[in-house]
Amino acid sequence: MATRQDASTGELVDDGKIESSDDKGGMYIKVYAPSKVYFEGQAESISAASQTGPFDILPKHHNFITLLVACDIIIRTKSNEEKIRIQGGLMHVKADSVIVFLDI
């Protein structure tokens, strides 16, 4: 299953079907490395840390890119909270979509 974000609309494209993150509420989050997907799905927030300190991303956050330092990424969904320990990575936030690349 391949998911990408349409650059012109900000909507997620999955197997030829366009899906907006607003359809399910919250935001789309994917945390992955070249060899493994750690999390992919809808969530209400994500927390991580950069060189300037810890931060949270909520729906409707401004677009940005940041390098992550060693920390626990915390993803909060409606039903639970998931922690992923990382050694560093890159986070891209755009249009209620958060992509975290690890092991780069």
SEZA-271227 format. One record per atom (N, C-alpha, C, O): residue number from 1; x, y, z; residue in one letter; atom name. Coordinates in steps of 0.02 Angstrom, whole numbers. Layout:
// residues N
+-----+--------+--------+--------+----+----+
:   i :     xx :     yy :     zz : aa : at :
+-----+--------+--------+--------+----+----+
: NUM :      X :      Y :      Z :  a : CA :
...
+-----+--------+--------+--------+----+----+
END
This chain:
// residues 104
+-----+--------+--------+--------+----+----+
:   i :     xx :     yy :     zz : aa : at :
+-----+--------+--------+--------+----+----+
:   1 :     43 :    -59 :      0 :  m :  N :
:   1 :      0 :      0 :      0 :  m : CA :
:   1 :     45 :     61 :      0 :  m :  C :
:   1 :     85 :     71 :     46 :  m :  O :
:   2 :     38 :    103 :    -51 :  a :  N :
:   2 :     78 :    164 :    -56 :  a : CA :
:   2 :     35 :    225 :    -41 :  a :  C :
:   2 :    -20 :    231 :    -69 :  a :  O :
:   3 :     59 :    268 :      2 :  t :  N :
:   3 :     23 :    329 :     19 :  t : CA :
:   3 :     69 :    388 :      5 :  t :  C :
:   3 :    127 :    387 :     24 :  t :  O :
:   4 :     42 :    439 :    -28 :  r :  N :
:   4 :     81 :    499 :    -41 :  r : CA :
:   4 :     35 :    559 :    -33 :  r :  C :
:   4 :    -26 :    552 :    -34 :  r :  O :
:   5 :     66 :    617 :    -25 :  q :  N :
:   5 :     26 :    678 :    -18 :  q : CA :
:   5 :     29 :    717 :    -83 :  q :  C :
:   5 :     83 :    730 :   -109 :  q :  O :
:   6 :    -30 :    735 :   -109 :  d :  N :
:   6 :    -34 :    775 :   -170 :  d : CA :
:   6 :     -9 :    845 :   -155 :  d :  C :
:   6 :    -35 :    879 :   -111 :  d :  O :
:   7 :     43 :    867 :   -191 :  a :  N :
:   7 :     74 :    932 :   -178 :  a : CA :
:   7 :     28 :    990 :   -191 :  a :  C :
:   7 :     35 :   1042 :   -159 :  a :  O :
:   8 :    -19 :    984 :   -237 :  s :  N :
:   8 :    -63 :   1040 :   -253 :  s : CA :
:   8 :   -122 :   1048 :   -206 :  s :  C :
:   8 :   -145 :   1104 :   -194 :  s :  O :
:   9 :   -147 :    992 :   -178 :  t :  N :
:   9 :   -207 :    996 :   -136 :  t : CA :
:   9 :   -193 :    980 :    -63 :  t :  C :
:   9 :   -233 :    998 :    -19 :  t :  O :
:  10 :   -136 :    947 :    -48 :  g :  N :
:  10 :   -122 :    928 :     20 :  g : CA :
:  10 :   -159 :    866 :     42 :  g :  C :
:  10 :   -153 :    844 :     99 :  g :  O :
:  11 :   -199 :    836 :     -3 :  e :  N :
:  11 :   -236 :    776 :     14 :  e : CA :
:  11 :   -192 :    715 :      7 :  e :  C :
:  11 :   -144 :    715 :    -32 :  e :  O :
:  12 :   -209 :    662 :     44 :  l :  N :
:  12 :   -172 :    600 :     41 :  l : CA :
:  12 :   -200 :    557 :    -15 :  l :  C :
:  12 :   -261 :    550 :    -23 :  l :  O :
:  13 :   -155 :    528 :    -55 :  v :  N :
:  13 :   -175 :    485 :   -110 :  v : CA :
:  13 :   -152 :    415 :    -92 :  v :  C :
:  13 :    -93 :    404 :    -79 :  v :  O :
:  14 :   -199 :    367 :    -91 :  d :  N :
:  14 :   -184 :    299 :    -72 :  d : CA :
:  14 :   -214 :    252 :   -123 :  d :  C :
:  14 :   -275 :    247 :   -129 :  d :  O :
:  15 :   -171 :    216 :   -161 :  d :  N :
:  15 :   -194 :    168 :   -211 :  d : CA :
:  15 :   -245 :    199 :   -259 :  d :  C :
:  15 :   -295 :    168 :   -276 :  d :  O :
:  16 :   -232 :    260 :   -281 :  g :  N :
:  16 :   -275 :    292 :   -329 :  g : CA :
:  16 :   -336 :    326 :   -299 :  g :  C :
:  16 :   -375 :    356 :   -336 :  g :  O :
:  17 :   -346 :    323 :   -234 :  k :  N :
:  17 :   -403 :    353 :   -202 :  k : CA :
:  17 :   -381 :    414 :   -161 :  k :  C :
:  17 :   -333 :    408 :   -123 :  k :  O :
:  18 :   -414 :    470 :   -168 :  i :  N :
:  18 :   -396 :    530 :   -130 :  i : CA :
:  18 :   -435 :    530 :    -65 :  i :  C :
:  18 :   -496 :    521 :    -63 :  i :  O :
:  19 :   -398 :    541 :    -11 :  e :  N :
:  19 :   -428 :    540 :     56 :  e : CA :
:  19 :   -403 :    601 :     93 :  e :  C :
:  19 :   -343 :    612 :     98 :  e :  O :
:  20 :   -447 :    641 :    119 :  s :  N :
:  20 :   -428 :    699 :    159 :  s : CA :
:  20 :   -423 :    680 :    231 :  s :  C :
:  20 :   -462 :    640 :    256 :  s :  O :
:  21 :   -374 :    709 :    267 :  s :  N :
:  21 :   -367 :    693 :    338 :  s : CA :
:  21 :   -427 :    717 :    378 :  s :  C :
:  21 :   -440 :    691 :    432 :  s :  O :
:  22 :   -466 :    766 :    351 :  d :  N :
:  22 :   -524 :    791 :    386 :  d : CA :
:  22 :   -581 :    740 :    388 :  d :  C :
:  22 :   -627 :    745 :    429 :  d :  O :
:  23 :   -579 :    689 :    342 :  d :  N :
:  23 :   -632 :    640 :    339 :  d : CA :
:  23 :   -637 :    599 :    403 :  d :  C :
:  23 :   -692 :    579 :    422 :  d :  O :
:  24 :   -581 :    588 :    437 :  k :  N :
:  24 :   -581 :    546 :    496 :  k : CA :
:  24 :   -566 :    586 :    559 :  k :  C :
:  24 :   -565 :    558 :    614 :  k :  O :
:  25 :   -554 :    650 :    553 :  g :  N :
:  25 :   -535 :    691 :    611 :  g : CA :
:  25 :   -462 :    682 :    628 :  g :  C :
:  25 :   -431 :    633 :    607 :  g :  O :
:  26 :   -435 :    727 :    666 :  g :  N :
:  26 :   -365 :    723 :    685 :  g : CA :
:  26 :   -319 :    735 :    627 :  g :  C :
:  26 :   -331 :    780 :    586 :  g :  O :
:  27 :   -265 :    697 :    624 :  m :  N :
:  27 :   -216 :    704 :    570 :  m : CA :
:  27 :   -186 :    637 :    553 :  m :  C :
:  27 :   -186 :    591 :    594 :  m :  O :
:  28 :   -159 :    633 :    493 :  y :  N :
:  28 :   -126 :    572 :    470 :  y : CA :
:  28 :    -53 :    574 :    493 :  y :  C :
:  28 :    -19 :    624 :    484 :  y :  O :
:  29 :    -30 :    519 :    523 :  i :  N :
:  29 :     39 :    515 :    546 :  i : CA :
:  29 :     71 :    450 :    520 :  i :  C :
:  29 :     40 :    397 :    523 :  i :  O :
:  30 :    131 :    457 :    494 :  k :  N :
:  30 :    170 :    398 :    474 :  k : CA :
:  30 :    240 :    406 :    502 :  k :  C :
:  30 :    273 :    456 :    489 :  k :  O :
:  31 :    263 :    356 :    539 :  v :  N :
:  31 :    331 :    354 :    566 :  v : CA :
:  31 :    363 :    291 :    538 :  v :  C :
:  31 :    340 :    235 :    551 :  v :  O :
:  32 :    417 :    300 :    499 :  y :  N :
:  32 :    447 :    241 :    469 :  y : CA :
:  32 :    521 :    249 :    454 :  y :  C :
:  32 :    547 :    305 :    450 :  y :  O :
:  33 :    554 :    192 :    447 :  a :  N :
:  33 :    623 :    187 :    428 :  a : CA :
:  33 :    624 :    147 :    362 :  a :  C :
:  33 :    573 :    119 :    343 :  a :  O :
:  34 :    681 :    144 :    328 :  p :  N :
:  34 :    683 :    106 :    266 :  p : CA :
:  34 :    660 :     33 :    273 :  p :  C :
:  34 :    634 :      3 :    226 :  p :  O :
:  35 :    670 :      4 :    332 :  s :  N :
:  35 :    654 :    -67 :    340 :  s : CA :
:  35 :    591 :    -81 :    381 :  s :  C :
:  35 :    571 :   -139 :    387 :  s :  O :
:  36 :    558 :    -29 :    408 :  k :  N :
:  36 :    501 :    -42 :    452 :  k : CA :
:  36 :    455 :     19 :    458 :  k :  C :
:  36 :    478 :     76 :    460 :  k :  O :
:  37 :    389 :      6 :    460 :  v :  N :
:  37 :    340 :     58 :    475 :  v : CA :
:  37 :    321 :     50 :    548 :  v :  C :
:  37 :    295 :     -2 :    569 :  v :  O :
:  38 :    335 :    101 :    589 :  y :  N :
:  38 :    322 :     99 :    660 :  y : CA :
:  38 :    250 :    119 :    677 :  y :  C :
:  38 :    220 :     93 :    724 :  y :  O :
:  39 :    223 :    167 :    639 :  f :  N :
:  39 :    154 :    189 :    650 :  f : CA :
:  39 :    129 :    219 :    585 :  f :  C :
:  39 :    165 :    255 :    551 :  f :  O :
:  40 :     67 :    204 :    568 :  e :  N :
:  40 :     34 :    236 :    511 :  e : CA :
:  40 :    -41 :    238 :    525 :  e :  C :
:  40 :    -72 :    186 :    535 :  e :  O :
:  41 :    -69 :    298 :    527 :  g :  N :
:  41 :   -140 :    304 :    538 :  g : CA :
:  41 :   -160 :    372 :    564 :  g :  C :
:  41 :   -120 :    419 :    563 :  g :  O :
:  42 :   -221 :    377 :    586 :  q :  N :
:  42 :   -249 :    440 :    613 :  q : CA :
:  42 :   -231 :    447 :    686 :  q :  C :
:  42 :   -230 :    398 :    723 :  q :  O :
:  43 :   -217 :    508 :    708 :  a :  N :
:  43 :   -202 :    522 :    778 :  a : CA :
:  43 :   -223 :    593 :    794 :  a :  C :
:  43 :   -237 :    634 :    750 :  a :  O :
:  44 :   -227 :    606 :    859 :  e :  N :
:  44 :   -247 :    672 :    883 :  e : CA :
:  44 :   -188 :    718 :    895 :  e :  C :
:  44 :   -195 :    779 :    892 :  e :  O :
:  45 :   -129 :    689 :    911 :  s :  N :
:  45 :    -69 :    730 :    921 :  s : CA :
:  45 :     -7 :    686 :    917 :  s :  C :
:  45 :    -10 :    625 :    921 :  s :  O :
:  46 :     50 :    720 :    909 :  i :  N :
:  46 :    115 :    686 :    910 :  i : CA :
:  46 :    164 :    732 :    947 :  i :  C :
:  46 :    163 :    793 :    937 :  i :  O :
:  47 :    205 :    703 :    990 :  s :  N :
:  47 :    255 :    741 :   1027 :  s : CA :
:  47 :    324 :    712 :   1011 :  s :  C :
:  47 :    332 :    652 :   1003 :  s :  O :
:  48 :    374 :    757 :   1007 :  a :  N :
:  48 :    443 :    736 :    994 :  a : CA :
:  48 :    489 :    791 :   1020 :  a :  C :
:  48 :    467 :    836 :   1055 :  a :  O :
:  49 :    553 :    786 :   1003 :  a :  N :
:  49 :    601 :    837 :   1025 :  a : CA :
:  49 :    651 :    853 :    970 :  a :  C :
:  49 :    673 :    809 :    933 :  a :  O :
:  50 :    668 :    917 :    965 :  s :  N :
:  50 :    720 :    940 :    919 :  s : CA :
:  50 :    776 :    970 :    962 :  s :  C :
:  50 :    772 :    967 :   1023 :  s :  O :
:  51 :    826 :    999 :    931 :  q :  N :
:  51 :    881 :   1029 :    969 :  q : CA :
:  51 :    857 :   1085 :   1015 :  q :  C :
:  51 :    889 :   1099 :   1066 :  q :  O :
:  52 :    802 :   1117 :    998 :  t :  N :
:  52 :    777 :   1172 :   1040 :  t : CA :
:  52 :    731 :   1148 :   1096 :  t :  C :
:  52 :    710 :   1188 :   1137 :  t :  O :
:  53 :    715 :   1084 :   1097 :  g :  N :
:  53 :    675 :   1056 :   1152 :  g : CA :
:  53 :    615 :   1018 :   1128 :  g :  C :
:  53 :    604 :   1009 :   1068 :  g :  O :
:  54 :    574 :    994 :   1176 :  p :  N :
:  54 :    514 :    955 :   1160 :  p : CA :
:  54 :    459 :    998 :   1129 :  p :  C :
:  54 :    456 :   1058 :   1143 :  p :  O :
:  55 :    417 :    968 :   1088 :  f :  N :
:  55 :    362 :   1004 :   1057 :  f : CA :
:  55 :    305 :    955 :   1041 :  f :  C :
:  55 :    315 :    895 :   1039 :  f :  O :
:  56 :    246 :    983 :   1030 :  d :  N :
:  56 :    186 :    945 :   1012 :  d : CA :
:  56 :    160 :    970 :    945 :  d :  C :
:  56 :    167 :   1029 :    929 :  d :  O :
:  57 :    131 :    925 :    907 :  i :  N :
:  57 :     97 :    942 :    845 :  i : CA :
:  57 :     24 :    922 :    853 :  i :  C :
:  57 :      9 :    865 :    870 :  i :  O :
:  58 :    -20 :    969 :    841 :  l :  N :
:  58 :    -92 :    958 :    843 :  l : CA :
:  58 :   -121 :    971 :    774 :  l :  C :
:  58 :    -87 :   1000 :    732 :  l :  O :
:  59 :   -183 :    950 :    761 :  p :  N :
:  59 :   -214 :    965 :    696 :  p : CA :
:  59 :   -212 :   1040 :    682 :  p :  C :
:  59 :   -217 :   1081 :    727 :  p :  O :
:  60 :   -206 :   1057 :    619 :  k :  N :
:  60 :   -203 :   1126 :    593 :  k : CA :
:  60 :   -137 :   1161 :    609 :  k :  C :
:  60 :   -133 :   1222 :    604 :  k :  O :
:  61 :    -85 :   1123 :    627 :  h :  N :
:  61 :    -19 :   1152 :    641 :  h : CA :
:  61 :     10 :   1181 :    577 :  h :  C :
:  61 :     -4 :   1157 :    522 :  h :  O :
:  62 :     49 :   1233 :    583 :  h :  N :
:  62 :     83 :   1263 :    525 :  h : CA :
:  62 :    131 :   1212 :    494 :  h :  C :
:  62 :    155 :   1167 :    528 :  h :  O :
:  63 :    143 :   1220 :    430 :  n :  N :
:  63 :    189 :   1176 :    394 :  n : CA :
:  63 :    260 :   1190 :    416 :  n :  C :
:  63 :    280 :   1248 :    425 :  n :  O :
:  64 :    299 :   1137 :    426 :  f :  N :
:  64 :    370 :   1146 :    441 :  f : CA :
:  64 :    408 :   1080 :    435 :  f :  C :
:  64 :    378 :   1026 :    431 :  f :  O :
:  65 :    474 :   1086 :    436 :  i :  N :
:  65 :    519 :   1028 :    435 :  i : CA :
:  65 :    568 :   1038 :    492 :  i :  C :
:  65 :    592 :   1094 :    503 :  i :  O :
:  66 :    584 :    985 :    529 :  t :  N :
:  66 :    633 :    989 :    583 :  t : CA :
:  66 :    672 :    924 :    590 :  t :  C :
:  66 :    647 :    871 :    573 :  t :  O :
:  67 :    733 :    930 :    614 :  l :  N :
:  67 :    773 :    872 :    631 :  l : CA :
:  67 :    756 :    853 :    703 :  l :  C :
:  67 :    752 :    896 :    747 :  l :  O :
:  68 :    747 :    788 :    715 :  l :  N :
:  68 :    732 :    764 :    782 :  l : CA :
:  68 :    795 :    737 :    815 :  l :  C :
:  68 :    839 :    709 :    781 :  l :  O :
:  69 :    799 :    745 :    880 :  v :  N :
:  69 :    854 :    717 :    919 :  v : CA :
:  69 :    830 :    652 :    952 :  v :  C :
:  69 :    771 :    635 :    947 :  v :  O :
:  70 :    875 :    617 :    985 :  a :  N :
:  70 :    855 :    556 :   1021 :  a : CA :
:  70 :    800 :    573 :   1072 :  a :  C :
:  70 :    809 :    617 :   1114 :  a :  O :
:  71 :    744 :    538 :   1067 :  c :  N :
:  71 :    688 :    551 :   1112 :  c : CA :
:  71 :    636 :    495 :   1104 :  c :  C :
:  71 :    646 :    449 :   1064 :  c :  O :
:  72 :    583 :    500 :   1142 :  d :  N :
:  72 :    524 :    457 :   1132 :  d : CA :
:  72 :    474 :    498 :   1092 :  d :  C :
:  72 :    453 :    552 :   1113 :  d :  O :
:  73 :    454 :    472 :   1035 :  i :  N :
:  73 :    398 :    502 :    998 :  i : CA :
:  73 :    335 :    474 :   1031 :  i :  C :
:  73 :    329 :    414 :   1041 :  i :  O :
:  74 :    288 :    518 :   1048 :  i :  N :
:  74 :    226 :    497 :   1079 :  i : CA :
:  74 :    169 :    514 :   1032 :  i :  C :
:  74 :    159 :    572 :   1015 :  i :  O :
:  75 :    132 :    464 :   1011 :  i :  N :
:  75 :     75 :    472 :    966 :  i : CA :
:  75 :     12 :    457 :   1006 :  i :  C :
:  75 :      5 :    402 :   1034 :  i :  O :
:  76 :    -34 :    506 :   1007 :  r :  N :
:  76 :    -96 :    497 :   1044 :  r : CA :
:  76 :   -154 :    489 :    996 :  r :  C :
:  76 :   -168 :    533 :    955 :  r :  O :
:  77 :   -188 :    432 :   1000 :  t :  N :
:  77 :   -248 :    420 :    960 :  t : CA :
:  77 :   -308 :    426 :   1007 :  t :  C :
:  77 :   -300 :    439 :   1067 :  t :  O :
:  78 :   -367 :    418 :    979 :  k :  N :
:  78 :   -428 :    422 :   1021 :  k : CA :
:  78 :   -429 :    367 :   1074 :  k :  C :
:  78 :   -457 :    376 :   1128 :  k :  O :
:  79 :   -398 :    310 :   1059 :  s :  N :
:  79 :   -404 :    253 :   1105 :  s : CA :
:  79 :   -341 :    237 :   1145 :  s :  C :
:  79 :   -346 :    203 :   1196 :  s :  O :
:  80 :   -282 :    262 :   1124 :  n :  N :
:  80 :   -222 :    245 :   1162 :  n : CA :
:  80 :   -165 :    294 :   1148 :  n :  C :
:  80 :   -172 :    342 :   1111 :  n :  O :
:  81 :   -108 :    278 :   1178 :  e :  N :
:  81 :    -47 :    318 :   1169 :  e : CA :
:  81 :      9 :    270 :   1152 :  e :  C :
:  81 :     18 :    219 :   1185 :  e :  O :
:  82 :     47 :    286 :   1100 :  e :  N :
:  82 :    101 :    242 :   1079 :  e : CA :
:  82 :    167 :    280 :   1083 :  e :  C :
:  82 :    172 :    337 :   1061 :  e :  O :
:  83 :    219 :    248 :   1113 :  k :  N :
:  83 :    285 :    278 :   1118 :  k : CA :
:  83 :    333 :    241 :   1073 :  k :  C :
:  83 :    334 :    179 :   1070 :  k :  O :
:  84 :    374 :    280 :   1037 :  i :  N :
:  84 :    424 :    252 :    993 :  i : CA :
:  84 :    490 :    285 :   1010 :  i :  C :
:  84 :    498 :    346 :   1001 :  i :  O :
:  85 :    538 :    247 :   1035 :  r :  N :
:  85 :    604 :    275 :   1052 :  r : CA :
:  85 :    645 :    281 :    987 :  r :  C :
:  85 :    651 :    233 :    949 :  r :  O :
:  86 :    672 :    342 :    975 :  i :  N :
:  86 :    712 :    353 :    915 :  i : CA :
:  86 :    781 :    381 :    934 :  i :  C :
:  86 :    790 :    407 :    988 :  i :  O :
:  87 :    828 :    375 :    888 :  q :  N :
:  87 :    894 :    403 :    896 :  q : CA :
:  87 :    902 :    468 :    857 :  q :  C :
:  87 :    952 :    503 :    863 :  q :  O :
:  88 :    853 :    484 :    816 :  g :  N :
:  88 :    853 :    545 :    776 :  g : CA :
:  88 :    812 :    533 :    714 :  g :  C :
:  88 :    795 :    476 :    697 :  g :  O :
:  89 :    796 :    587 :    679 :  g :  N :
:  89 :    756 :    580 :    619 :  g : CA :
:  89 :    738 :    648 :    590 :  g :  C :
:  89 :    764 :    700 :    611 :  g :  O :
:  90 :    693 :    647 :    543 :  l :  N :
:  90 :    669 :    707 :    509 :  l : CA :
:  90 :    593 :    706 :    511 :  l :  C :
:  90 :    562 :    656 :    493 :  l :  O :
:  91 :    563 :    762 :    532 :  m :  N :
:  91 :    490 :    767 :    534 :  m : CA :
:  91 :    467 :    820 :    484 :  m :  C :
:  91 :    494 :    875 :    482 :  m :  O :
:  92 :    417 :    803 :    445 :  h :  N :
:  92 :    386 :    849 :    397 :  h : CA :
:  92 :    312 :    855 :    413 :  h :  C :
:  92 :    277 :    805 :    415 :  h :  O :
:  93 :    289 :    916 :    425 :  v :  N :
:  93 :    220 :    929 :    442 :  v : CA :
:  93 :    190 :    971 :    386 :  v :  C :
:  93 :    216 :   1025 :    370 :  v :  O :
:  94 :    134 :    948 :    357 :  k :  N :
:  94 :    101 :    985 :    304 :  k : CA :
:  94 :     28 :    963 :    299 :  k :  C :
:  94 :     14 :    903 :    292 :  k :  O :
:  95 :    -18 :   1011 :    303 :  a :  N :
:  95 :    -89 :    999 :    290 :  a : CA :
:  95 :   -116 :    940 :    330 :  a :  C :
:  95 :   -144 :    893 :    302 :  a :  O :
:  96 :   -109 :    941 :    397 :  d :  N :
:  96 :   -133 :    888 :    441 :  d : CA :
:  96 :   -104 :    820 :    424 :  d :  C :
:  96 :   -136 :    768 :    434 :  d :  O :
:  97 :    -43 :    820 :    399 :  s :  N :
:  97 :     -6 :    759 :    385 :  s : CA :
:  97 :     64 :    766 :    415 :  s :  C :
:  97 :     99 :    815 :    402 :  s :  O :
:  98 :     84 :    717 :    456 :  v :  N :
:  98 :    150 :    718 :    487 :  v : CA :
:  98 :    186 :    655 :    465 :  v :  C :
:  98 :    164 :    599 :    477 :  v :  O :
:  99 :    244 :    666 :    432 :  i :  N :
:  99 :    286 :    610 :    410 :  i : CA :
:  99 :    351 :    614 :    448 :  i :  C :
:  99 :    383 :    667 :    450 :  i :  O :
: 100 :    371 :    559 :    479 :  v :  N :
: 100 :    434 :    555 :    516 :  v : CA :
: 100 :    477 :    501 :    483 :  v :  C :
: 100 :    458 :    443 :    481 :  v :  O :
: 101 :    535 :    523 :    459 :  f :  N :
: 101 :    584 :    477 :    428 :  f : CA :
: 101 :    637 :    461 :    480 :  f :  C :
: 101 :    668 :    507 :    508 :  f :  O :
: 102 :    649 :    397 :    493 :  l :  N :
: 102 :    700 :    376 :    541 :  l : CA :
: 102 :    757 :    341 :    505 :  l :  C :
: 102 :    751 :    320 :    448 :  l :  O :
: 103 :    813 :    335 :    540 :  d :  N :
: 103 :    872 :    299 :    513 :  d : CA :
: 103 :    897 :    328 :    448 :  d :  C :
: 103 :    914 :    291 :    402 :  d :  O :
: 104 :    900 :    395 :    445 :  i :  N :
: 104 :    925 :    427 :    384 :  i : CA :
: 104 :    992 :    457 :    396 :  i :  C :
: 104 :   1021 :    486 :    350 :  i :  O :
+-----+--------+--------+--------+----+----+
END
